Amino acid sequence: MTGATITPAGPDDRAASRAAAFGDVLRSEWTKLRSVRSTFWALIVTVVLGIGLGAVISAAAAHGYAKSSVSGKLSWDPTAVSLDGMGIATLATAVLGVLYISSEYSSGMIRTSLIAVPKRGRVLAAKSLIFAVVTFVVGEVTSFTAFFVGQALISGHAPHAALGDPGVARAMAGAGLALTALAVLSVAAGTLLRHPAAAIAGMIAVLFVLPAIAQALPDSWRNPVTEFWPTQAGGQLASVHHSAHTLQPWPGFGVMCLFVAIVYAIAWTLLDRRDA
Amino acid sequence: MIEARNLVKRYGSTVAVSDLSFSVRPGMVTGFLGPNGAGKTTTMRMILGLDAPTQGSVTVGGRSYRDLPAPMREVGALLDAKALHGGRRARDHLLCLAHSNGIPRSRVEEVLRIAGLEGVARRRAKGLSLGMGQRLGIASALLGDPAVLIFDEPVNGLDPDGIHWVRTLMRALAAEGRTVLVSSHLMSEMALTADHLLVIGKGRLIADTSVDEFVRSSSRQSVHVRSPQAAELAARCRQAGAAVRAGSTSRAAAAPVAGPDAGTSPDVIEITGMDSAEVGRLAAAHGIVLFELIPVKASLEEAFMELTRDSVEYQAAGATR
């Protein structure tokens, strides 16, 4: 290789040299997300299972409706039934969000990334924003499709919901929003814990294990946990019916966002201070 | 131009880098040399803003790395060629990096060509050979067409062809007026590539010198002699002001591979401070019979090992040299 081939840059190209901006980092993170296969598969699994599982549960619940008790009929919530498959979307989102950054730690890519973008907060912000947008779109597509498919399967067998019913449109949009908050939380958790396994375990603990443990506690302990546990509180945005010991939809979502903001701030600080 | 001032890096009680000050100038290849564990990589990580110095500071072009507005356009670095996502295609990997600094897509194709990677651009990184991976790392360092280049052990794992390519590339980059800092633990490699040397051991600067000067000052010559009257010759040489020590029989160029009892022999001595002609004349003047008279030049590798002997982090137990 001769020296001449190394520098094709003429004076024009030099002049074009400019400071790297946040938009550049966004493009870079978008390219990172779309250029690995795991992203594609995780999103496919989210959509297919979210819709498919919701359809199966909807069909089964609708057929059982006629034989169910009076109290069962009273608490019948067709919207919630059709969205039951979203739990899998929650899990897939948490795993993908954690891996989006922690895989950089396990492969060493993070060092390459931070040499390219030494203003580290930008890397975290760009990753969170890109992943939030992707999750929001996928979450809304999944929740709306699951709703319509589920209601179509329920109708004729049991009372079904329509998008115009009170609270339904908000719950649909809310399912996507709650998932988006979770997306940011999982990227922050991956940054904080760095090891994929640890961060995934942490997310599962927050999402499923700790709320389940709370169910075993006496009422005086269980109720506040159910009410204020961030992921439970955030989930209220995606439900039509308000049950006892839960927050109202928007305040609930506010609690979730506050929790995400705190974890994000810790992750940001540590990312900035730690040796990479 | 890279300038380090009193750099210190401690990890707990371990001191990785201790009061290191140096400057790396443009237009030449500066070799960063030291045994394993000497602190070369830590120093490079501090230059690149990955690790924060415990004390002191380091700047690139007068600014700390984290303050550079478009870092890849000013500094190109290869620390670890395996520091990438194995599932990403080579071209996409470069594209991610190019985007982050607003470098046009056309430059990605250019560096793929420079590094000879066009044929494997669509291959996923984990499917690349060691040499190809190293070339991909070098390609990413060249992306921003930077004035400063930093390479950590760039020839590790390369075949002779690849080593030659890297060496030529380093020299070409320096010839264009760029600042090139290359680390290695192999003196012989640096002697061929570098113009200037920074030698460190146990985190301390041992030498900051040009390669020529290092070669000159360390080319310690000695004379290997085998003689049935070795003791007498040794005494005469000492009188003449030379230093004499017992030589090893395996020293001689023609000696067979040293066997278990090859080692010292009373007949063999090593003389420093006189050249072979002087030793020969002295022997003739006193009627001393010589069987072997061989000028011995210490290799650069030996000179380097001598220099860093006290600072080798991990020395094999019972090693004799």
Interface residues (C-beta under 8 A of the other chain):
Chain A: M1 T2 G3 T5 I6 T7 P8 A9 D13 S17 R18 A19 A20 A21 D24 V25 R27 S28 E29 T31 K32 S35 V36 R37 S38 S103 E104 S107 G108 M109 I110 R111 T112 S113 L114 I115 A116 V117 P118 K119 R273 D275 A276
Chain B: R45 L48 G49 L50 D51 A52 Y65 R66 L68 P69 A70 P71 M72 R73 A77 L79 D80 K82 A83 L84 H85 G86 G87 R88 R89 D92 H93 L95 C96 L97 H99 S100 N101 G102 E110 R113 I114 S140 L142 D145 W165 T168 L169 A172 L173 A175 E176
